[in-house]
Amino acid sequence: MDMDWRKYISVDPEVCHGKPCFKGTRIMVSAVLEFLEAGQPFREIKAAYPRLTRSHVQAALQFARESVESGRSYVFRLARHAVSH
């Protein structure tokens, strides 16, 4: 079942240089995706970012999937960043 990631994530040129981040924070979606890429469990994400919930993590995954499917350009910037580490 899909959730509406727009409830949790914004892309605003005035916040974090336009990189996708969680609403009301400066926590970038890419930071959570890096934790997931490394195989880190939710408790590690929560320890690093106490304000985030499992719904935020689900929103990040849905955002990434929909972005890849639609070909949005900012995902490719995130992908290059993830590959370089």
N, CA, C and O atoms as a DFTB+ gen file, in Angstrom:
340 C
 N C O
     1  1       0.842      -1.189       0.000
     2  2       0.000       0.000       0.000
     3  2       0.882       1.246       0.000
     4  3       1.767       1.392       0.844
     5  1       0.638       2.122      -0.934
     6  2       1.440       3.328      -1.044
     7  2       0.949       4.410      -0.090
     8  3      -0.251       4.569       0.135
     9  1       1.884       5.131       0.451
    10  2       1.578       6.295       1.270
    11  2       1.878       7.525       0.418
    12  3       2.499       7.409      -0.639
    13  1       1.454       8.668       0.857
    14  2       1.772       9.894       0.140
    15  2       3.039      10.495       0.744
    16  3       2.988      11.143       1.789
    17  1       4.169      10.279       0.084
    18  2       5.442      10.767       0.600
    19  2       5.455      12.282       0.739
    20  3       6.243      12.824       1.514
    21  1       4.583      12.981      -0.012
    22  2       4.534      14.449       0.040
    23  2       4.145      14.963       1.427
    24  3       4.391      16.122       1.762
    25  1       3.544      14.100       2.216
    26  2       3.182      14.455       3.589
    27  2       4.443      14.603       4.456
    28  3       4.418      15.305       5.467
    29  1       5.527      13.955       4.068
    30  2       6.745      13.910       4.865
    31  2       7.953      14.596       4.243
    32  3       8.871      14.997       4.957
    33  1       7.964      14.736       2.926
    34  2       9.167      15.196       2.211
    35  2       8.852      16.433       1.382
    36  3       7.787      16.544       0.774
    37  1       9.803      17.358       1.372
    38  2       9.663      18.531       0.508
    39  2      10.956      18.732      -0.276
    40  3      12.037      18.313       0.137
    41  1      10.802      19.383      -1.409
    42  2      11.944      19.777      -2.230
    43  2      11.773      21.271      -2.464
    44  3      10.946      21.701      -3.268
    45  1      12.568      22.045      -1.749
    46  2      12.437      23.503      -1.773
    47  2      13.816      24.094      -2.040
    48  3      14.753      23.824      -1.289
    49  1      13.959      24.892      -3.092
    50  2      15.277      25.472      -3.409
    51  2      15.860      26.307      -2.269
    52  3      17.069      26.535      -2.226
    53  1      15.016      26.762      -1.350
    54  2      15.475      27.583      -0.229
    55  2      15.913      26.749       0.984
    56  3      16.433      27.298       1.955
    57  1      15.709      25.442       0.933
    58  2      16.059      24.567       2.061
    59  2      17.019      23.488       1.576
    60  3      16.726      22.777       0.615
    61  1      18.144      23.368       2.230
    62  2      19.162      22.343       1.906
    63  2      19.544      22.359       0.424
    64  3      19.719      21.308      -0.192
    65  1      19.668      23.541      -0.130
    66  2      20.077      23.703      -1.530
    67  2      19.152      22.958      -2.500
    68  3      19.588      22.518      -3.564
    69  1      17.886      22.821      -2.131
    70  2      16.921      22.177      -3.012
    71  2      16.933      20.663      -2.980
    72  3      16.219      20.020      -3.749
    73  1      17.735      20.085      -2.099
    74  2      17.759      18.624      -1.992
    75  2      16.547      18.167      -1.193
    76  3      16.121      18.866      -0.273
    77  1      15.987      17.021      -1.521
    78  2      14.818      16.522      -0.798
    79  2      15.139      16.329       0.687
    80  3      16.136      15.700       1.043
    81  1      14.282      16.879       1.540
    82  2      14.462      16.708       2.976
    83  2      13.104      16.515       3.643
    84  3      12.059      16.759       3.039
    85  1      13.138      16.080       4.879
    86  2      11.907      15.844       5.613
    87  2      11.345      17.171       6.099
    88  3      12.073      18.011       6.629
    89  1      10.067      17.347       5.916
    90  2       9.407      18.596       6.282
    91  2       9.671      18.955       7.735
    92  3       9.652      18.102       8.622
    93  1       9.916      20.235       7.950
    94  2      10.146      20.734       9.300
    95  2      11.523      20.423       9.850
    96  3      11.801      20.689      11.019
    97  1      12.400      19.854       9.008
    98  2      13.764      19.525       9.431
    99  2      14.729      19.914       8.316
   100  3      14.319      20.372       7.249
   101  1      15.971      19.728       8.576
   102  2      17.001      19.844       7.539
   103  2      17.652      18.479       7.337
   104  3      18.800      18.379       6.902
   105  1      16.907      17.445       7.656
   106  2      17.395      16.081       7.473
   107  2      17.101      15.677       6.037
   108  3      15.943      15.605       5.626
   109  1      18.150      15.417       5.286
   110  2      17.978      15.068       3.882
   111  2      17.565      13.609       3.708
   112  3      18.016      12.726       4.438
   113  1      16.718      13.382       2.746
   114  2      16.268      12.035       2.420
   115  2      17.464      11.147       2.100
   116  3      17.473       9.968       2.452
   117  1      18.456      11.697       1.445
   118  2      19.642      10.913       1.081
   119  2      20.341      10.343       2.309
   120  3      20.933       9.266       2.228
   121  1      20.287      11.040       3.446
   122  2      20.915      10.534       4.666
   123  2      20.253       9.237       5.111
   124  3      20.938       8.290       5.499
   125  1      18.927       9.189       5.057
   126  2      18.202       7.975       5.441
   127  2      18.464       6.873       4.421
   128  3      18.637       5.712       4.792
   129  1      18.493       7.227       3.144
   130  2      18.765       6.216       2.117
   131  2      20.162       5.623       2.280
   132  3      20.365       4.440       2.008
   133  1      21.118       6.424       2.715
   134  2      22.468       5.907       2.961
   135  2      22.464       4.908       4.110
   136  3      23.142       3.883       4.035
   137  1      21.715       5.187       5.170
   138  2      21.594       4.219       6.270
   139  2      21.022       2.910       5.741
   140  3      21.526       1.832       6.054
   141  1      19.967       3.012       4.939
   142  2      19.325       1.814       4.406
   143  2      20.253       1.062       3.461
   144  3      20.303      -0.168       3.485
   145  1      20.981       1.793       2.635
   146  2      21.937       1.170       1.714
   147  2      22.992       0.367       2.485
   148  3      23.434      -0.691       2.037
   149  1      23.382       0.885       3.639
   150  2      24.384       0.215       4.470
   151  2      23.787      -0.932       5.283
   152  3      24.502      -1.616       6.016
   153  1      22.479      -1.140       5.153
   154  2      21.836      -2.233       5.864
   155  2      21.552      -1.949       7.328
   156  3      21.329      -2.867       8.116
   157  1      21.562      -0.675       7.687
   158  2      21.328      -0.297       9.072
   159  2      19.844      -0.445       9.432
   160  3      18.974      -0.108       8.629
   161  1      19.561      -0.941      10.623
   162  2      18.172      -1.080      11.057
   163  2      17.569       0.272      11.448
   164  3      18.277       1.261      11.634
   165  1      16.264       0.279      11.564
   166  2      15.560       1.515      11.918
   167  2      16.096       2.113      13.224
   168  3      16.192       3.335      13.339
   169  1      16.439       1.294      14.191
   170  2      16.903       1.829      15.482
   171  2      18.158       2.695      15.316
   172  3      18.367       3.638      16.079
   173  1      18.993       2.375      14.318
   174  2      20.187       3.196      14.062
   175  2      19.800       4.539      13.437
   176  3      20.373       5.578      13.769
   177  1      18.836       4.504      12.543
   178  2      18.341       5.754      11.943
   179  2      17.730       6.620      13.036
   180  3      17.977       7.825      13.099
   181  1      16.930       5.998      13.896
   182  2      16.257       6.713      14.988
   183  2      17.275       7.298      15.961
   184  3      17.079       8.400      16.472
   185  1      18.359       6.569      16.222
   186  2      19.399       7.081      17.122
   187  2      20.069       8.326      16.528
   188  3      20.384       9.271      17.251
   189  1      20.282       8.319      15.225
   190  2      20.918       9.457      14.563
   191  2      19.957      10.626      14.369
   192  3      20.356      11.788      14.436
   193  1      18.694      10.307      14.130
   194  2      17.678      11.322      13.841
   195  2      16.418      11.033      14.662
   196  3      15.452      10.484      14.133
   197  1      16.418      11.394      15.939
   198  2      15.311      11.035      16.838
   199  2      13.933      11.531      16.392
   200  3      12.920      10.953      16.785
   201  1      13.878      12.578      15.590
   202  2      12.581      13.111      15.151
   203  2      11.907      12.250      14.089
   204  3      10.704      12.380      13.861
   205  1      12.666      11.376      13.441
   206  2      12.099      10.586      12.363
   207  2      11.362       9.358      12.888
   208  3      11.729       8.771      13.906
   209  1      10.315       8.994      12.162
   210  2       9.520       7.813      12.495
   211  2       9.669       6.790      11.375
   212  3      10.283       7.063      10.344
   213  1       9.105       5.623      11.593
   214  2       9.105       4.605      10.534
   215  2       8.385       5.138       9.293
   216  3       8.738       4.784       8.169
   217  1       7.395       5.971       9.494
   218  2       6.681       6.559       8.346
   219  2       7.597       7.438       7.508
   220  3       7.475       7.468       6.284
   221  1       8.510       8.150       8.149
   222  2       9.481       8.950       7.399
   223  2      10.353       8.049       6.527
   224  3      10.620       8.360       5.366
   225  1      10.789       6.937       7.098
   226  2      11.646       6.008       6.355
   227  2      10.868       5.411       5.185
   228  3      11.398       5.304       4.079
   229  1       9.623       5.025       5.419
   230  2       8.779       4.498       4.344
   231  2       8.584       5.554       3.259
   232  3       8.615       5.238       2.070
   233  1       8.385       6.801       3.666
   234  2       8.222       7.892       2.704
   235  2       9.486       8.061       1.866
   236  3       9.402       8.298       0.661
   237  1      10.657       7.943       2.493
   238  2      11.923       8.064       1.763
   239  2      12.035       6.973       0.704
   240  3      12.452       7.237      -0.424
   241  1      11.664       5.759       1.063
   242  2      11.719       4.657       0.100
   243  2      10.733       4.862      -1.039
   244  3      11.066       4.630      -2.202
   245  1       9.527       5.292      -0.712
   246  2       8.541       5.519      -1.762
   247  2       8.980       6.673      -2.664
   248  3       8.836       6.604      -3.884
   249  1       9.513       7.731      -2.059
   250  2      10.004       8.866      -2.821
   251  2      11.083       8.420      -3.812
   252  3      11.054       8.798      -4.983
   253  1      12.028       7.621      -3.336
   254  2      13.110       7.137      -4.201
   255  2      12.546       6.296      -5.340
   256  3      12.932       6.474      -6.495
   257  1      11.638       5.385      -5.020
   258  2      11.058       4.525      -6.051
   259  2      10.307       5.349      -7.085
   260  3      10.517       5.176      -8.285
   261  1       9.435       6.242      -6.634
   262  2       8.666       7.059      -7.577
   263  2       9.568       7.975      -8.382
   264  3       9.309       8.220      -9.561
   265  1      10.621       8.481      -7.764
   266  2      11.546       9.361      -8.478
   267  2      12.260       8.623      -9.597
   268  3      12.426       9.162     -10.691
   269  1      12.678       7.407      -9.335
   270  2      13.339       6.603     -10.364
   271  2      12.351       6.289     -11.484
   272  3      12.681       6.393     -12.665
   273  1      11.143       5.905     -11.100
   274  2      10.142       5.574     -12.109
   275  2       9.802       6.764     -12.996
   276  3       9.563       6.594     -14.192
   277  1       9.778       7.967     -12.426
   278  2       9.398       9.147     -13.202
   279  2      10.594       9.829     -13.855
   280  3      10.416      10.685     -14.721
   281  1      11.817       9.462     -13.451
   282  2      13.012      10.057     -14.051
   283  2      13.319      11.455     -13.572
   284  3      13.949      12.221     -14.302
   285  1      12.901      11.818     -12.377
   286  2      13.201      13.156     -11.848
   287  2      14.708      13.328     -11.717
   288  3      15.397      12.421     -11.251
   289  1      15.226      14.485     -12.124
   290  2      16.671      14.692     -12.195
   291  2      17.361      14.697     -10.845
   292  3      18.509      14.260     -10.767
   293  1      16.728      15.167      -9.772
   294  2      17.441      15.231      -8.503
   295  2      17.762      13.854      -7.960
   296  3      18.679      13.728      -7.148
   297  1      17.064      12.836      -8.363
   298  2      17.402      11.475      -7.928
   299  2      18.758      11.079      -8.481
   300  3      19.524      10.389      -7.808
   301  1      19.061      11.502      -9.682
   302  2      20.338      11.138     -10.264
   303  2      21.488      11.801      -9.519
   304  3      22.572      11.225      -9.432
   305  1      21.278      12.996      -8.981
   306  2      22.303      13.619      -8.137
   307  2      22.486      12.795      -6.880
   308  3      23.618      12.584      -6.445
   309  1      21.392      12.320      -6.280
   310  2      21.492      11.493      -5.076
   311  2      22.210      10.187      -5.388
   312  3      23.041       9.734      -4.602
   313  1      21.898       9.580      -6.524
   314  2      22.506       8.313      -6.888
   315  2      24.012       8.467      -7.082
   316  3      24.777       7.609      -6.641
   317  1      24.444       9.528      -7.722
   318  2      25.882       9.745      -7.903
   319  2      26.558       9.908      -6.557
   320  3      27.657       9.394      -6.353
   321  1      25.928      10.608      -5.643
   322  2      26.495      10.815      -4.309
   323  2      26.622       9.458      -3.591
   324  3      27.650       9.179      -2.974
   325  1      25.605       8.639      -3.669
   326  2      25.611       7.341      -2.983
   327  2      26.694       6.424      -3.559
   328  3      27.342       5.690      -2.812
   329  1      26.892       6.460      -4.868
   330  2      27.883       5.599      -5.495
   331  2      29.296       6.029      -5.141
   332  3      30.192       5.188      -5.062
   333  1      29.512       7.314      -4.929
   334  2      30.858       7.806      -4.661
   335  2      31.350       7.481      -3.251
   336  3      32.528       7.676      -2.952
   337  1      30.472       6.991      -2.386
   338  2      30.901       6.666      -1.010
   339  2      31.097       5.213      -0.821
   340  3      31.455       4.775       0.273
